[in-house]
Amino acid sequence: MNDKELQTVAIEYGEYETPIVSAMGKGDLAEKILAIAKKEGVPIYKDEDLVALLSMLELHQDIPVELYRLVAEVLAFSYWLRGMKPGDEKLKDRSF
């Protein structure tokens, strides 16, 4: 039985110079964040270690340089799922 509390961290990139933490929560709030992400078609990437690191940041805080490589892997996964390529996130029309 897994009694570990669900924890989520959302990152956002495109409108910002660097990726930021756009949402985070534990328990019921984490469930709500996941439900909204799924409803909006946001790709879900599961990595408990990365979530633990990102959860130490403040909401809307830039991702530190030390985590760029890990976050880049998440963004690459997201791009691949949506048929995007690097740079597409900066386009105003995001109808992919």
Secondary structure, 3 states (H helix, E strand, C coil): CCCCCCEEEEEECCCCCCCEEEEEEECHHHHHHHHHHHHCCCCCCCCHHHHHHHCCCCCCCECCHHHHHHHHHHHHHHHHHHCCCCCHHHCCCCCC
